[in-house]
Amino acid sequence: MKSHFFKKKHIASFPLGGPGWASISHIKIILVLVAVIIAAASLVVSHILVRDLAVEERNRMEVWAEAMRSLSTAEENTDLNLVLKVINENNTIPVIVTDDQGNVQTFRNVEIDARNYEDSMAVAAEMATRMRASGRDIKISLGTDAGDIHVSYDESVMITRLSFYPYVQLGIVLIFVVIAIFALLTSKKAEQNKVWVGLSKETAHQLGTPISSLMAWTQILRETYPDDELIPEMDKDVKRLQLIAERFSKIGSIPEPVDTPLAEMLHHVVDYMDRRTSQKVRIIDEFSDCKAYVMVNSSLFEWVLENLCKNAVDAMEGGGTITIKAVASQRVIIDVTDTGKGIEKKNIKNVFRPGFTTKTRGWGLGLSLAKRIVEEYHHGRIYVLKSEVGKGTTFRIEMKNEK
């Protein structure tokens, strides 16, 4: 029989999901590395293409500049068909021709937003100066008397697009990686939810038979020993087991919420905890004046509050104060505060993660199930409001106020 049992502390130290989470982490790392490699390769290839195209465009502009020189120095009988063809074939590279004084002679493939000719020439001259400063300038000598001209040019539309292309590709790759990781996490979470739902329902099913037997034995004992004071207490515990089994059977199913007075439900929790905790634990009621109603499944929601109180008792190591406070305005707020050892800041974000526990013995499922009951089943919110090591912790639940 020993092989069928194991110590809880071994389970508490093993994260929920086991090696599955490790494999997802590896896949995430691989996806990120692939994205980095693709981005780096794209940047390198694009840089090489842009560099080669820039050299090619420089060569084309040198030919174009030579054609301009031929056009400027041509005689009346010179055949200029080839020269004009070279000049007119440039439909992509912005180019501005200026003289030695910076006066614009002509420009091509340049968009200038100006109201008149003088403004256009001024804008073109400014653009030519910028092109020349960036090193995209070819000086052409027209002879000793005619002086020189400068052919200044800018990057073509193709080079500009290629310069931005790797960043667009990088964005697409990052989006793909994010979607892939999200899909992996979602599928893993769905798989785990199915496991825990199945486990909960199976637990409820397995509890059903012994509970039925206990109910029958309690009835027999009541008939045999009608004056025994312990039998009613045994009956209460059997009914409590029934309630626990009912709660487990509802995990994974859509609960049926009922409009419930909040103070009454909280009193049930306090009465239950009072009977089952040490005299050293004091529970303070700060909700009796709250007249709010909430749409809840009382069985499940009381379990959430009991779980918070049990965790508080464990954190206080058997002695201290638990304060349950409820206030209502547009939202109903329930605070459960203890005077226990508190939660370290690094652990606050993990307290609702399945399998996480700081106890030497524990499953690490209570707060995870509590979060699911509050947020998924009742559309509320549960979180750690504040916690200070050595002073205590406050858990807060927020719900819709029905009245």
N, C-alpha and C positions, 0 to 999 in steps of 0.2 A: 504493500500500500504506500510505502514511502515515496515511490517514484511518481505518485499522482499528486504530490504536494510540493510546494516550494515556498521559500520565504518571500514575504512581500517586499522586503528591502531590495531584493534583486530586481524586482519589477520597477520599483521606484527609481532606481538608478539607470533604467533603460528607457530612452526616449520613445514616445509613442510613434509608431510608424517604422521603427527599427531601421534596417538598412535601406528601406525605401527612400527615406529622407536623404541619406548619404548619396544614393544614386542620383536623386534630383539635383543635389548640390553639385555633383560632378558634371551633370548635363548642363547646368547653368554656367559653370565655369567654361566648359567646352564651347557653348554657344557664344559666350562673351569673347573667348579667344578667337573663334572663327570670325566674329564680327570685326575684331581688331585687325586680324590678318587681311580680311577683305578690304577694310578701309585703308590700311597701309599700302597694300598692293595697288589699290585704285589710285591713291595719291601719287605713288611712284610712277605708275604707267601714265597717268594724266600729265604729270610734270614732264616726262620724257616727250610725250606727244606735243605739249605746248612749246617746249624748247625747240623741237624739230620744226614745228610750224612757224615759230618766230624766225628761225633761220631762213626758212623758205620764203616767208613774207619779206624779209630783209633783201633777199636776192631779187624778188619780184619788184620791190620798190627801187632797187638800183637800176633795173632794166627800165622801169617807168620813168625814173629821173633822167636816164640817158635819152629816153624818147622825148622828154620835155626839153632837154638841151638841144636835141636835133631840131625840134619844132621852133625853138627860139632863135636858132642860128641858121635856119634854112633859107636858101635863096628862092627867087620866084619860080625857077624852073625845076626845083627839087621835087621828086615824087614822095609825098608824105602819107601815102595810103597805109604803109606798114606802121609808121609812127603813130598815126591816128588810131589804128586798130589796137596797138598796145595800150595807148592812153585810155581808150574807151572800154577796154575789157576789164578794167579795174572797177568792179561793182561792189566790193566788200571791204576794202581797206580805206579807212578815212585818211585823207591826205590834204595838206595845205601847202601851197607854194608861196614863199616870201622872198623879198630881195634882201640885200645886206642891211638895209635900215629897218627891216621888220615889217615893211608894208606888204600886205596880202596881195598877191597877183591873181591867184585863183584857188579854188578848193573843190574837193570832190568827196562824196559819201559822208558829208558832215552835216548834221542837223543843227541849225542855228535858229534859236527863237529870239528874233529881234524885230523891232517895229519898222526900221528903215535901213537903207544901204549903209550909212555910216556906222550904225550900231552893229550891223552884221559884220562889217570889216573889223571893227574893234573886238568883237567877240572872237572872230576867227584868228586875229592876231594874238589874243590871249591864249587861245587853245594851241596855237603853233608854238608859243613860248614854252607852254607846259610839255608839249611833245618833245621839243628840243632838249629841255632839261632832263627828260627821262632817257635820253640817248637815242631816240628814234628820229634821226635827222641825217640827211644826205646832202652834202654841199657839192654843187655843180658849178664849174667855172664856164662862163660864156665868152671869155676872151678878155684881153687887157682893157678894152674900152667899155665893154658892156657890163663888166663886173660879175658878181656871182649870184646864184639863187640857192635857196634852201628848200629842200623837199622834206617836210616834216610829216610823219605819219603816226597813226595809233593802231592799237590791236584791232584785228578784224572781229566781226561778230562771232565767228567760229572759235577763235582763241578765247574770247570772253566766256562763251558757253562752256568750253572745255575746262576753264579754270574753276567754274562753279560746279561742274558735273560730279567730281568726287564727293563734295559735301552733300549734294542731293542723294547720291548713292549711299553715303554713310548714314544719312537720316532714314532712308528706306530700310537699310540693314538693321539699324537700331530698333525701328518699329517692329520688324520681323522678330527680332530677338525677344523684345518685350512681350509680343503676342505669344510666342512659343513658350516662354517661361510661365506666363499667366495660364496658358492651356495646361501645362504640366502640373502646376500647383492646384488648379481647379480639379483636374482629373484625380490627383492624389487625394485631395480633400474629400471629393465625392466617394472615392473608394473607402476611405477611413470612416466616413459617415455611415456607409452601409454596414461596415464591420461592427461599429458601436451600436447601431440600431438593432442589428441581428443579435448581438450579445445581450442587449437590454431586454429584448423580447424573450429570448431564450431563458434568461435569468428569471423573468416574471413567470414563465411557464413552469420552470423547475420548482419555483417556490409554491406554486399552486397546490400541489399534492400534499406536502407536509403541513401547509397551513390548514387545509381541509381536515386533515387528521387531527391537528391540534384543536380545532374548533369542536370536533366530535368528542375528543377526550375531555375538553373543558366542560362541555355539556353534561357528560357522564359524571364528572367530579362534582358539578354543581348539584346534580340530583342526589348523589351519594352523600355529599357533605354540604348541605345547604347553609350551614352556619359558619363555614370556614371563610375568614376574612381575606385570605390570599387568592381565592379563586377569582373574585372580580378583578384583581390586579392582573392575574394571568390572562383574563379575558381582554383586558385593555391592551396588553402586549400582543396578543394574537391579532386583534383588530389593527394594531399598528403595523404588524407584518403584512396584513392585507393591503393597507394603504401604500406601503413601500412597493409591494408587488404591482399594485395599480399604477404607481408612478413609473416604474420601469416599463410596463406594458405600453405606456403612452409615448415613450421616446420614439421619435420617428413618425408619429401620427400627428395630424392637426388637432390640437386640443379644442375643446368647446368652452370658450370663455363665458363667464357669467358676471353680470354687474354686481360687484362685491364691495361691501363697506370695508375700507382699508383698516380702520382701527380694530374692527372685530377680527379680521384675519391676523393682524399683528398680535393681538391678545392670545390667539390660539398658539402662535409660535412661542410667545413668552411663557405660557403655561406649560407647554411641552418641555422647553429647555429648563425651566425652573425645577421640574421634577427629576431631571436627568443630569444635573450638574452639581458640582460640589457646593457646599455652603459658603466656600471662599469666593465663589463667583457671584457677583451681584449684577442683576439686569435692571437697568433704569429705563422706565417707560416715559417717553416724551412724544407720544402720539395720540393720547386719549382725546385731545381736543380736535383732532383732525377729522373732519366730517366728509372727506373725499370718498368717492367711489371709483373703483378701477375695474376694467373688463379683464378678468383673469380666470384661469383654471386654478382654483384654490389649492388643489392637491399638489400641482406642480410648483406653483409660486411659493407656497409655504415651505416646500422642500428647499427652494433657493435660499430663503431666509434662514432656515435651520442650518443649512450648510455654512452660511456666513458665520452664524453664531458658533457652530462647532469648530470652525477654523479659528475663531477668536479665542475660544476656550483653550485650544491647543497652543495658540501663540502666547497666551498668558500663563501657560504651564500650570493650569489648575486654579489660579487665583487672580482676581482682578475685577474690572468693571466693564460691562458691555452696555452701551447706550444705543437704544433704537429710537430714532427720531423721524417723524414724518411731518411734512408741511405740504400745503397744496395752494396753488394759484392757477396759472395756465397749465402747469405740469405738476404732477405729484412726485415729490422727492422723498426717498427713504434713505436714511444714513444709518449704517451699522458701524459703530466706533468701538474699538477695544483699547485696552491699556497694555497690550502685549509687547513683544520684542520688535515689532515693526518689520518692514520689508526693505531690503537694500535697493537703492535706486536702479542698479543694474538688473534687478529681477522684476521690477514693477511691470515692465512691458511683456514679461513672460508668464505672469501668474495665471492667465487664462489659456495658456497653451496646453493642449492635451499632453499628459505625461510629465509635466513639470511639477516638481515638489521639492521642498527644502526639508521635508521630514525624513527621518531615517526609515520610517515605515509609512507607506502611503502609495496610492495609485496615481495621484496627480490628475484625477478626472473630475473632482467635485466642482471646481470653479469653471472648468471648460463646459460641463453640462449646464451649470447655472447660467453662463453667458448665452448658451444656445436657447435655453428656456425663455430667458428675458428678451433677447433681441430677435430671435427667429420666430418664436411662438407668440410672443406678446408685443412685439414691435416697440419694445422699450430700449433702455440703455443701461449697462452696468459697467462700472469702472472704479479704479482706485482713485478716490478724491485726493487723499494725502496719506503719507506714511513717513514716520520718523523712527529710525532705529533706536530701540530702547524706550520709546514713548507710546507707540501704538499706531494703528491703521484705521482709516475710515473708508469703507466701501459705499458707493452711492448707486442707487437705482433710480432712474427717471422713467415715469410712465405718463400716459395721457390721462388727464383729469376728466372723468365722465360727467361730473356734476359740479 
